[in-house]
Amino acid sequence: MKRSIRAVSRTLFAVGILGALSFGAAEAFGVTLQKEARPWCDPVKCNAQCGGYGICQNNVCLCY
């Protein structure tokens, strides 16, 4: 009886660790994909396009 409880305990521990690692890997790869798909305004390019002072607001370049 004690042996079977130990086996169940070890199995549940292993499943918990595997689940945590899988969740972490999914989050890591998910963040990378979202950053590439999201529009982004580059302040340096914005300044160059404006010919002076430009500011990024809501991913749009505004010239001042």
PyMOL Python script that loads the backbone (N, CA, C, O; Angstrom):
from pymol import cmd

cmd.read_pdbstr("""\
ATOM      1  N   MET A   1       0.828  -1.187   0.000  1.00  0.00           N
ATOM      2  CA  MET A   1       0.000   0.000   0.000  1.00  0.00           C
ATOM      3  C   MET A   1       0.875   1.254   0.000  1.00  0.00           C
ATOM      4  O   MET A   1       0.634   2.196  -0.755  1.00  0.00           O
ATOM      5  N   LYS A   2       1.888   1.247   0.857  1.00  0.00           N
ATOM      6  CA  LYS A   2       2.756   2.407   0.946  1.00  0.00           C
ATOM      7  C   LYS A   2       3.519   2.626  -0.359  1.00  0.00           C
ATOM      8  O   LYS A   2       3.795   3.758  -0.754  1.00  0.00           O
ATOM      9  N   ARG A   3       3.850   1.519  -1.016  1.00  0.00           N
ATOM     10  CA  ARG A   3       4.600   1.587  -2.266  1.00  0.00           C
ATOM     11  C   ARG A   3       3.746   2.210  -3.380  1.00  0.00           C
ATOM     12  O   ARG A   3       4.252   3.005  -4.172  1.00  0.00           O
ATOM     13  N   SER A   4       2.469   1.859  -3.445  1.00  0.00           N
ATOM     14  CA  SER A   4       1.595   2.392  -4.489  1.00  0.00           C
ATOM     15  C   SER A   4       1.316   3.887  -4.257  1.00  0.00           C
ATOM     16  O   SER A   4       1.214   4.652  -5.216  1.00  0.00           O
ATOM     17  N   ILE A   5       1.195   4.294  -3.012  1.00  0.00           N
ATOM     18  CA  ILE A   5       0.989   5.712  -2.716  1.00  0.00           C
ATOM     19  C   ILE A   5       2.216   6.520  -3.113  1.00  0.00           C
ATOM     20  O   ILE A   5       2.089   7.633  -3.625  1.00  0.00           O
ATOM     21  N   ARG A   6       3.401   5.971  -2.882  1.00  0.00           N
ATOM     22  CA  ARG A   6       4.638   6.645  -3.267  1.00  0.00           C
ATOM     23  C   ARG A   6       4.730   6.786  -4.792  1.00  0.00           C
ATOM     24  O   ARG A   6       5.166   7.821  -5.296  1.00  0.00           O
ATOM     25  N   ALA A   7       4.318   5.745  -5.519  1.00  0.00           N
ATOM     26  CA  ALA A   7       4.346   5.784  -6.985  1.00  0.00           C
ATOM     27  C   ALA A   7       3.376   6.845  -7.511  1.00  0.00           C
ATOM     28  O   ALA A   7       3.707   7.594  -8.430  1.00  0.00           O
ATOM     29  N   VAL A   8       2.195   6.906  -6.931  1.00  0.00           N
ATOM     30  CA  VAL A   8       1.211   7.915  -7.340  1.00  0.00           C
ATOM     31  C   VAL A   8       1.744   9.310  -7.019  1.00  0.00           C
ATOM     32  O   VAL A   8       1.600  10.231  -7.823  1.00  0.00           O
ATOM     33  N   SER A   9       2.350   9.464  -5.864  1.00  0.00           N
ATOM     34  CA  SER A   9       2.894  10.746  -5.465  1.00  0.00           C
ATOM     35  C   SER A   9       3.993  11.215  -6.425  1.00  0.00           C
ATOM     36  O   SER A   9       4.013  12.377  -6.830  1.00  0.00           O
ATOM     37  N   ARG A  10       4.887  10.324  -6.779  1.00  0.00           N
ATOM     38  CA  ARG A  10       5.974  10.672  -7.709  1.00  0.00           C
ATOM     39  C   ARG A  10       5.420  11.002  -9.097  1.00  0.00           C
ATOM     40  O   ARG A  10       5.897  11.922  -9.761  1.00  0.00           O
ATOM     41  N   THR A  11       4.421  10.251  -9.522  1.00  0.00           N
ATOM     42  CA  THR A  11       3.828  10.502 -10.833  1.00  0.00           C
ATOM     43  C   THR A  11       3.155  11.871 -10.871  1.00  0.00           C
ATOM     44  O   THR A  11       3.324  12.618 -11.835  1.00  0.00           O
ATOM     45  N   LEU A  12       2.403  12.203  -9.841  1.00  0.00           N
ATOM     46  CA  LEU A  12       1.750  13.510  -9.797  1.00  0.00           C
ATOM     47  C   LEU A  12       2.768  14.650  -9.726  1.00  0.00           C
ATOM     48  O   LEU A  12       2.554  15.706 -10.322  1.00  0.00           O
ATOM     49  N   PHE A  13       3.853  14.449  -9.015  1.00  0.00           N
ATOM     50  CA  PHE A  13       4.907  15.454  -8.944  1.00  0.00           C
ATOM     51  C   PHE A  13       5.541  15.662 -10.317  1.00  0.00           C
ATOM     52  O   PHE A  13       5.779  16.797 -10.730  1.00  0.00           O
ATOM     53  N   ALA A  14       5.813  14.557 -11.025  1.00  0.00           N
ATOM     54  CA  ALA A  14       6.406  14.645 -12.364  1.00  0.00           C
ATOM     55  C   ALA A  14       5.458  15.333 -13.342  1.00  0.00           C
ATOM     56  O   ALA A  14       5.898  16.133 -14.168  1.00  0.00           O
ATOM     57  N   VAL A  15       4.180  15.036 -13.260  1.00  0.00           N
ATOM     58  CA  VAL A  15       3.198  15.673 -14.135  1.00  0.00           C
ATOM     59  C   VAL A  15       3.115  17.174 -13.831  1.00  0.00           C
ATOM     60  O   VAL A  15       2.989  17.987 -14.748  1.00  0.00           O
ATOM     61  N   GLY A  16       3.184  17.535 -12.573  1.00  0.00           N
ATOM     62  CA  GLY A  16       3.161  18.951 -12.203  1.00  0.00           C
ATOM     63  C   GLY A  16       4.373  19.702 -12.734  1.00  0.00           C
ATOM     64  O   GLY A  16       4.237  20.813 -13.247  1.00  0.00           O
ATOM     65  N   ILE A  17       5.545  19.114 -12.619  1.00  0.00           N
ATOM     66  CA  ILE A  17       6.767  19.743 -13.137  1.00  0.00           C
ATOM     67  C   ILE A  17       6.692  19.872 -14.654  1.00  0.00           C
ATOM     68  O   ILE A  17       7.021  20.925 -15.199  1.00  0.00           O
ATOM     69  N   LEU A  18       6.265  18.823 -15.337  1.00  0.00           N
ATOM     70  CA  LEU A  18       6.141  18.849 -16.791  1.00  0.00           C
ATOM     71  C   LEU A  18       5.132  19.911 -17.229  1.00  0.00           C
ATOM     72  O   LEU A  18       5.360  20.614 -18.214  1.00  0.00           O
ATOM     73  N   GLY A  19       4.034  20.028 -16.513  1.00  0.00           N
ATOM     74  CA  GLY A  19       3.034  21.050 -16.834  1.00  0.00           C
ATOM     75  C   GLY A  19       3.586  22.458 -16.660  1.00  0.00           C
ATOM     76  O   GLY A  19       3.336  23.333 -17.489  1.00  0.00           O
ATOM     77  N   ALA A  20       4.334  22.678 -15.588  1.00  0.00           N
ATOM     78  CA  ALA A  20       4.910  24.003 -15.355  1.00  0.00           C
ATOM     79  C   ALA A  20       5.924  24.365 -16.432  1.00  0.00           C
ATOM     80  O   ALA A  20       5.941  25.500 -16.910  1.00  0.00           O
ATOM     81  N   LEU A  21       6.762  23.422 -16.815  1.00  0.00           N
ATOM     82  CA  LEU A  21       7.743  23.675 -17.869  1.00  0.00           C
ATOM     83  C   LEU A  21       7.068  23.904 -19.217  1.00  0.00           C
ATOM     84  O   LEU A  21       7.500  24.759 -19.989  1.00  0.00           O
ATOM     85  N   SER A  22       6.029  23.157 -19.499  1.00  0.00           N
ATOM     86  CA  SER A  22       5.299  23.334 -20.764  1.00  0.00           C
ATOM     87  C   SER A  22       4.632  24.694 -20.818  1.00  0.00           C
ATOM     88  O   SER A  22       4.664  25.362 -21.851  1.00  0.00           O
ATOM     89  N   PHE A  23       4.029  25.110 -19.716  1.00  0.00           N
ATOM     90  CA  PHE A  23       3.388  26.422 -19.661  1.00  0.00           C
ATOM     91  C   PHE A  23       4.417  27.535 -19.848  1.00  0.00           C
ATOM     92  O   PHE A  23       4.158  28.498 -20.570  1.00  0.00           O
ATOM     93  N   GLY A  24       5.567  27.417 -19.212  1.00  0.00           N
ATOM     94  CA  GLY A  24       6.611  28.417 -19.353  1.00  0.00           C
ATOM     95  C   GLY A  24       7.128  28.510 -20.775  1.00  0.00           C
ATOM     96  O   GLY A  24       7.360  29.609 -21.278  1.00  0.00           O
ATOM     97  N   ALA A  25       7.311  27.374 -21.431  1.00  0.00           N
ATOM     98  CA  ALA A  25       7.772  27.379 -22.822  1.00  0.00           C
ATOM     99  C   ALA A  25       6.725  27.993 -23.745  1.00  0.00           C
ATOM    100  O   ALA A  25       7.065  28.743 -24.660  1.00  0.00           O
ATOM    101  N   ALA A  26       5.471  27.681 -23.510  1.00  0.00           N
ATOM    102  CA  ALA A  26       4.406  28.260 -24.335  1.00  0.00           C
ATOM    103  C   ALA A  26       4.344  29.774 -24.158  1.00  0.00           C
ATOM    104  O   ALA A  26       4.150  30.497 -25.136  1.00  0.00           O
ATOM    105  N   GLU A  27       4.504  30.260 -22.947  1.00  0.00           N
ATOM    106  CA  GLU A  27       4.509  31.698 -22.695  1.00  0.00           C
ATOM    107  C   GLU A  27       5.708  32.378 -23.356  1.00  0.00           C
ATOM    108  O   GLU A  27       5.577  33.466 -23.917  1.00  0.00           O
ATOM    109  N   ALA A  28       6.863  31.741 -23.289  1.00  0.00           N
ATOM    110  CA  ALA A  28       8.071  32.333 -23.872  1.00  0.00           C
ATOM    111  C   ALA A  28       7.941  32.459 -25.382  1.00  0.00           C
ATOM    112  O   ALA A  28       8.279  33.502 -25.943  1.00  0.00           O
ATOM    113  N   PHE A  29       7.460  31.425 -26.046  1.00  0.00           N
ATOM    114  CA  PHE A  29       7.308  31.492 -27.490  1.00  0.00           C
ATOM    115  C   PHE A  29       6.130  32.363 -27.892  1.00  0.00           C
ATOM    116  O   PHE A  29       6.157  32.971 -28.962  1.00  0.00           O
ATOM    117  N   GLY A  30       5.115  32.437 -27.078  1.00  0.00           N
ATOM    118  CA  GLY A  30       3.959  33.288 -27.376  1.00  0.00           C
ATOM    119  C   GLY A  30       4.311  34.761 -27.338  1.00  0.00           C
ATOM    120  O   GLY A  30       3.825  35.526 -28.171  1.00  0.00           O
ATOM    121  N   VAL A  31       5.133  35.179 -26.406  1.00  0.00           N
ATOM    122  CA  VAL A  31       5.535  36.578 -26.288  1.00  0.00           C
ATOM    123  C   VAL A  31       6.359  36.991 -27.497  1.00  0.00           C
ATOM    124  O   VAL A  31       6.200  38.103 -28.000  1.00  0.00           O
ATOM    125  N   THR A  32       7.228  36.122 -27.968  1.00  0.00           N
ATOM    126  CA  THR A  32       8.065  36.429 -29.119  1.00  0.00           C
ATOM    127  C   THR A  32       7.207  36.656 -30.354  1.00  0.00           C
ATOM    128  O   THR A  32       7.460  37.591 -31.113  1.00  0.00           O
ATOM    129  N   LEU A  33       6.209  35.830 -30.567  1.00  0.00           N
ATOM    130  CA  LEU A  33       5.365  35.979 -31.737  1.00  0.00           C
ATOM    131  C   LEU A  33       4.506  37.236 -31.657  1.00  0.00           C
ATOM    132  O   LEU A  33       4.263  37.871 -32.683  1.00  0.00           O
ATOM    133  N   GLN A  34       4.048  37.607 -30.485  1.00  0.00           N
ATOM    134  CA  GLN A  34       3.223  38.797 -30.353  1.00  0.00           C
ATOM    135  C   GLN A  34       4.020  40.070 -30.617  1.00  0.00           C
ATOM    136  O   GLN A  34       3.477  41.023 -31.176  1.00  0.00           O
ATOM    137  N   LYS A  35       5.271  40.107 -30.236  1.00  0.00           N
ATOM    138  CA  LYS A  35       6.073  41.305 -30.444  1.00  0.00           C
ATOM    139  C   LYS A  35       6.300  41.568 -31.924  1.00  0.00           C
ATOM    140  O   LYS A  35       6.340  42.727 -32.339  1.00  0.00           O
ATOM    141  N   GLU A  36       6.450  40.525 -32.731  1.00  0.00           N
ATOM    142  CA  GLU A  36       6.673  40.714 -34.153  1.00  0.00           C
ATOM    143  C   GLU A  36       5.393  41.152 -34.870  1.00  0.00           C
ATOM    144  O   GLU A  36       5.460  41.908 -35.840  1.00  0.00           O
ATOM    145  N   ALA A  37       4.252  40.696 -34.414  1.00  0.00           N
ATOM    146  CA  ALA A  37       3.001  40.998 -35.081  1.00  0.00           C
ATOM    147  C   ALA A  37       2.463  42.380 -34.707  1.00  0.00           C
ATOM    148  O   ALA A  37       1.664  42.950 -35.449  1.00  0.00           O
ATOM    149  N   ARG A  38       2.885  42.916 -33.584  1.00  0.00           N
ATOM    150  CA  ARG A  38       2.358  44.177 -33.091  1.00  0.00           C
ATOM    151  C   ARG A  38       3.033  45.356 -33.810  1.00  0.00           C
ATOM    152  O   ARG A  38       4.255  45.353 -33.963  1.00  0.00           O
ATOM    153  N   PRO A  39       2.263  46.365 -34.256  1.00  0.00           N
ATOM    154  CA  PRO A  39       2.887  47.536 -34.882  1.00  0.00           C
ATOM    155  C   PRO A  39       3.719  48.318 -33.870  1.00  0.00           C
ATOM    156  O   PRO A  39       3.392  48.358 -32.684  1.00  0.00           O
ATOM    157  N   TRP A  40       4.787  48.933 -34.344  1.00  0.00           N
ATOM    158  CA  TRP A  40       5.698  49.631 -33.452  1.00  0.00           C
ATOM    159  C   TRP A  40       6.218  50.882 -34.138  1.00  0.00           C
ATOM    160  O   TRP A  40       6.573  50.841 -35.316  1.00  0.00           O
ATOM    161  N   CYS A  41       6.265  51.969 -33.431  1.00  0.00           N
ATOM    162  CA  CYS A  41       6.767  53.238 -33.956  1.00  0.00           C
ATOM    163  C   CYS A  41       8.183  53.442 -33.423  1.00  0.00           C
ATOM    164  O   CYS A  41       8.403  53.424 -32.212  1.00  0.00           O
ATOM    165  N   ASP A  42       9.141  53.637 -34.330  1.00  0.00           N
ATOM    166  CA  ASP A  42      10.542  53.842 -33.956  1.00  0.00           C
ATOM    167  C   ASP A  42      10.794  55.343 -33.802  1.00  0.00           C
ATOM    168  O   ASP A  42      10.649  56.086 -34.772  1.00  0.00           O
ATOM    169  N   PRO A  43      11.166  55.806 -32.602  1.00  0.00           N
ATOM    170  CA  PRO A  43      11.375  57.237 -32.384  1.00  0.00           C
ATOM    171  C   PRO A  43      12.482  57.831 -33.265  1.00  0.00           C
ATOM    172  O   PRO A  43      12.379  58.985 -33.681  1.00  0.00           O
ATOM    173  N   VAL A  44      13.524  57.072 -33.551  1.00  0.00           N
ATOM    174  CA  VAL A  44      14.618  57.586 -34.380  1.00  0.00           C
ATOM    175  C   VAL A  44      14.138  57.802 -35.810  1.00  0.00           C
ATOM    176  O   VAL A  44      14.435  58.832 -36.415  1.00  0.00           O
ATOM    177  N   LYS A  45      13.400  56.843 -36.350  1.00  0.00           N
ATOM    178  CA  LYS A  45      12.861  56.997 -37.705  1.00  0.00           C
ATOM    179  C   LYS A  45      11.812  58.099 -37.748  1.00  0.00           C
ATOM    180  O   LYS A  45      11.689  58.807 -38.747  1.00  0.00           O
ATOM    181  N   CYS A  46      11.069  58.239 -36.681  1.00  0.00           N
ATOM    182  CA  CYS A  46      10.055  59.295 -36.605  1.00  0.00           C
ATOM    183  C   CYS A  46      10.716  60.673 -36.670  1.00  0.00           C
ATOM    184  O   CYS A  46      10.235  61.556 -37.380  1.00  0.00           O
ATOM    185  N   ASN A  47      11.797  60.858 -35.944  1.00  0.00           N
ATOM    186  CA  ASN A  47      12.528  62.131 -35.991  1.00  0.00           C
ATOM    187  C   ASN A  47      13.074  62.388 -37.384  1.00  0.00           C
ATOM    188  O   ASN A  47      13.039  63.523 -37.859  1.00  0.00           O
ATOM    189  N   ALA A  48      13.578  61.358 -38.048  1.00  0.00           N
ATOM    190  CA  ALA A  48      14.130  61.517 -39.393  1.00  0.00           C
ATOM    191  C   ALA A  48      13.031  61.858 -40.397  1.00  0.00           C
ATOM    192  O   ALA A  48      13.245  62.688 -41.280  1.00  0.00           O
ATOM    193  N   GLN A  49      11.870  61.236 -40.278  1.00  0.00           N
ATOM    194  CA  GLN A  49      10.765  61.520 -41.196  1.00  0.00           C
ATOM    195  C   GLN A  49      10.254  62.938 -41.019  1.00  0.00           C
ATOM    196  O   GLN A  49       9.874  63.590 -41.992  1.00  0.00           O
ATOM    197  N   CYS A  50      10.244  63.414 -39.796  1.00  0.00           N
ATOM    198  CA  CYS A  50       9.721  64.751 -39.515  1.00  0.00           C
ATOM    199  C   CYS A  50      10.742  65.842 -39.851  1.00  0.00           C
ATOM    200  O   CYS A  50      10.372  67.008 -39.987  1.00  0.00           O
ATOM    201  N   GLY A  51      11.992  65.486 -39.982  1.00  0.00           N
ATOM    202  CA  GLY A  51      13.013  66.489 -40.251  1.00  0.00           C
ATOM    203  C   GLY A  51      13.304  67.340 -39.028  1.00  0.00           C
ATOM    204  O   GLY A  51      13.747  68.481 -39.159  1.00  0.00           O
ATOM    205  N   GLY A  52      13.070  66.821 -37.885  1.00  0.00           N
ATOM    206  CA  GLY A  52      13.286  67.557 -36.642  1.00  0.00           C
ATOM    207  C   GLY A  52      12.778  66.746 -35.473  1.00  0.00           C
ATOM    208  O   GLY A  52      13.264  65.649 -35.195  1.00  0.00           O
ATOM    209  N   TYR A  53      11.794  67.302 -34.795  1.00  0.00           N
ATOM    210  CA  TYR A  53      11.282  66.653 -33.595  1.00  0.00           C
ATOM    211  C   TYR A  53       9.978  65.938 -33.913  1.00  0.00           C
ATOM    212  O   TYR A  53       8.999  66.562 -34.322  1.00  0.00           O
ATOM    213  N   GLY A  54       9.973  64.625 -33.721  1.00  0.00           N
ATOM    214  CA  GLY A  54       8.773  63.825 -33.877  1.00  0.00           C
ATOM    215  C   GLY A  54       8.578  62.971 -32.646  1.00  0.00           C
ATOM    216  O   GLY A  54       9.541  62.623 -31.963  1.00  0.00           O
ATOM    217  N   ILE A  55       7.335  62.633 -32.361  1.00  0.00           N
ATOM    218  CA  ILE A  55       7.034  61.815 -31.186  1.00  0.00           C
ATOM    219  C   ILE A  55       6.082  60.696 -31.603  1.00  0.00           C
ATOM    220  O   ILE A  55       5.183  60.901 -32.419  1.00  0.00           O
ATOM    221  N   CYS A  56       6.292  59.533 -31.041  1.00  0.00           N
ATOM    222  CA  CYS A  56       5.425  58.384 -31.317  1.00  0.00           C
ATOM    223  C   CYS A  56       4.283  58.370 -30.307  1.00  0.00           C
ATOM    224  O   CYS A  56       4.498  58.408 -29.096  1.00  0.00           O
ATOM    225  N   GLN A  57       3.064  58.313 -30.839  1.00  0.00           N
ATOM    226  CA  GLN A  57       1.900  58.223 -29.974  1.00  0.00           C
ATOM    227  C   GLN A  57       0.912  57.255 -30.615  1.00  0.00           C
ATOM    228  O   GLN A  57       0.482  57.463 -31.749  1.00  0.00           O
ATOM    229  N   ASN A  58       0.554  56.199 -29.889  1.00  0.00           N
ATOM    230  CA  ASN A  58      -0.354  55.147 -30.384  1.00  0.00           C
ATOM    231  C   ASN A  58       0.158  54.564 -31.696  1.00  0.00           C
ATOM    232  O   ASN A  58      -0.611  54.351 -32.633  1.00  0.00           O
ATOM    233  N   ASN A  59       1.461  54.310 -31.754  1.00  0.00           N
ATOM    234  CA  ASN A  59       2.124  53.713 -32.916  1.00  0.00           C
ATOM    235  C   ASN A  59       2.010  54.554 -34.163  1.00  0.00           C
ATOM    236  O   ASN A  59       2.085  54.024 -35.272  1.00  0.00           O
ATOM    237  N   VAL A  60       1.828  55.868 -34.007  1.00  0.00           N
ATOM    238  CA  VAL A  60       1.775  56.813 -35.116  1.00  0.00           C
ATOM    239  C   VAL A  60       2.774  57.918 -34.840  1.00  0.00           C
ATOM    240  O   VAL A  60       2.898  58.387 -33.709  1.00  0.00           O
ATOM    241  N   CYS A  61       3.494  58.336 -35.891  1.00  0.00           N
ATOM    242  CA  CYS A  61       4.487  59.391 -35.758  1.00  0.00           C
ATOM    243  C   CYS A  61       3.813  60.751 -35.880  1.00  0.00           C
ATOM    244  O   CYS A  61       3.152  61.029 -36.880  1.00  0.00           O
ATOM    245  N   LEU A  62       3.974  61.586 -34.883  1.00  0.00           N
ATOM    246  CA  LEU A  62       3.439  62.940 -34.884  1.00  0.00           C
ATOM    247  C   LEU A  62       4.599  63.925 -34.956  1.00  0.00           C
ATOM    248  O   LEU A  62       5.535  63.853 -34.161  1.00  0.00           O
ATOM    249  N   CYS A  63       4.530  64.847 -35.914  1.00  0.00           N
ATOM    250  CA  CYS A  63       5.605  65.821 -36.105  1.00  0.00           C
ATOM    251  C   CYS A  63       5.256  67.134 -35.416  1.00  0.00           C
ATOM    252  O   CYS A  63       4.113  67.590 -35.453  1.00  0.00           O
ATOM    253  N   TYR A  64       6.278  67.737 -34.780  1.00  0.00           N
ATOM    254  CA  TYR A  64       6.083  69.025 -34.112  1.00  0.00           C
ATOM    255  C   TYR A  64       7.069  70.015 -34.649  1.00  0.00           C
ATOM    256  O   TYR A  64       7.079  71.169 -34.222  1.00  0.00           O
TER     257      TYR A  64
END
""", "prot")
cmd.dss("prot")
cmd.show_as("cartoon", "prot")
cmd.util.cbc("prot")
cmd.orient("prot")
